[in-house]
Amino acid sequence: MEKLQIEKSKLVDAYNNTATHRTRYVLETLFGKEIFIQPGSDIISRIKTLEDACNELGIGMDTRHSNCPTAYKKAERDIEIFAEALREGKPAGECYYYPYFNCEDGGFEYEDSSLR
């Protein structure tokens, strides 16, 4: 089998300057997503989707809703996953933002965020 060698800097540069999401997906599949994460990179630049947040926390996309009986609880769990990932492992005792929602009259509305 023939091997292909590529410089990491050129690979990362191609990834960062690629216009399509599909090409980034292919590169991540071939080389692993971790190779494209720069040391000290901002958490906001790493987490763009719920899947990114689940991967950051080591939670499976298919198991994230275990013990969530209603659609409201499932949506609330997804938001909690985002908040937990964005805290970057800070313990609950430290300051961080947490979203609060209100589910009244069959609606789903944003209430407030609070510094805990």
JOJO-V724624 format. One record per residue. N is the residue number from 1. RES is the residue in three letters. OMEGA is omega in radians with two decimals (none if undefined). Layout:
# JOJO-V724624
n->N res->RES omega->OMEGA
n->N res->RES omega->OMEGA
This chain:
# JOJO-V724624
n->1 res->MET omega->-3.13
n->2 res->GLU omega->3.13
n->3 res->LYS omega->3.10
n->4 res->LEU omega->3.13
n->5 res->GLN omega->3.12
n->6 res->ILE omega->3.09
n->7 res->GLU omega->-3.11
n->8 res->LYS omega->-3.12
n->9 res->SER omega->3.12
n->10 res->LYS omega->3.11
n->11 res->LEU omega->-3.14
n->12 res->VAL omega->3.10
n->13 res->ASP omega->3.10
n->14 res->ALA omega->3.13
n->15 res->TYR omega->-3.10
n->16 res->ASN omega->-3.10
n->17 res->ASN omega->3.13
n->18 res->THR omega->-3.07
n->19 res->ALA omega->-3.01
n->20 res->THR omega->3.08
n->21 res->HIS omega->-3.11
n->22 res->ARG omega->3.13
n->23 res->THR omega->3.08
n->24 res->ARG omega->3.12
n->25 res->TYR omega->3.14
n->26 res->VAL omega->3.13
n->27 res->LEU omega->3.10
n->28 res->GLU omega->3.12
n->29 res->THR omega->-3.12
n->30 res->LEU omega->-2.99
n->31 res->PHE omega->-3.07
n->32 res->GLY omega->-3.08
n->33 res->LYS omega->-3.07
n->34 res->GLU omega->-3.09
n->35 res->ILE omega->-3.09
n->36 res->PHE omega->3.10
n->37 res->ILE omega->-3.13
n->38 res->GLN omega->3.10
n->39 res->PRO omega->3.14
n->40 res->GLY omega->-3.13
n->41 res->SER omega->-3.09
n->42 res->ASP omega->-3.13
n->43 res->ILE omega->3.13
n->44 res->ILE omega->3.13
n->45 res->SER omega->3.14
n->46 res->ARG omega->-3.06
n->47 res->ILE omega->3.13
n->48 res->LYS omega->-3.07
n->49 res->THR omega->3.07
n->50 res->LEU omega->3.10
n->51 res->GLU omega->3.08
n->52 res->ASP omega->3.14
n->53 res->ALA omega->3.12
n->54 res->CYS omega->3.12
n->55 res->ASN omega->3.12
n->56 res->GLU omega->-3.10
n->57 res->LEU omega->-3.11
n->58 res->GLY omega->3.13
n->59 res->ILE omega->3.11
n->60 res->GLY omega->3.12
n->61 res->MET omega->-3.09
n->62 res->ASP omega->-3.12
n->63 res->THR omega->-3.06
n->64 res->ARG omega->-3.10
n->65 res->HIS omega->3.07
n->66 res->SER omega->-3.09
n->67 res->ASN omega->3.06
n->68 res->CYS omega->-3.01
n->69 res->PRO omega->-3.06
n->70 res->THR omega->3.09
n->71 res->ALA omega->3.10
n->72 res->TYR omega->-3.13
n->73 res->LYS omega->3.09
n->74 res->LYS omega->3.11
n->75 res->ALA omega->3.12
n->76 res->GLU omega->3.12
n->77 res->ARG omega->3.11
n->78 res->ASP omega->3.13
n->79 res->ILE omega->3.10
n->80 res->GLU omega->3.09
n->81 res->ILE omega->3.09
n->82 res->PHE omega->-3.10
n->83 res->ALA omega->-3.13
n->84 res->GLU omega->3.13
n->85 res->ALA omega->-3.12
n->86 res->LEU omega->3.07
n->87 res->ARG omega->3.11
n->88 res->GLU omega->3.05
n->89 res->GLY omega->3.10
n->90 res->LYS omega->3.13
n->91 res->PRO omega->-3.10
n->92 res->ALA omega->-3.14
n->93 res->GLY omega->3.14
n->94 res->GLU omega->-3.14
n->95 res->CYS omega->3.03
n->96 res->TYR omega->3.12
n->97 res->TYR omega->3.12
n->98 res->TYR omega->-3.12
n->99 res->PRO omega->3.06
n->100 res->TYR omega->-3.13
n->101 res->PHE omega->-3.14
n->102 res->ASN omega->3.13
n->103 res->CYS omega->3.11
n->104 res->GLU omega->3.09
n->105 res->ASP omega->3.10
n->106 res->GLY omega->-3.13
n->107 res->GLY omega->3.12
n->108 res->PHE omega->-3.07
n->109 res->GLU omega->3.10
n->110 res->TYR omega->-3.13
n->111 res->GLU omega->-3.00
n->112 res->ASP omega->2.95
n->113 res->SER omega->-3.05
n->114 res->SER omega->3.05
n->115 res->LEU omega->-3.13
n->116 res->ARG omega->none
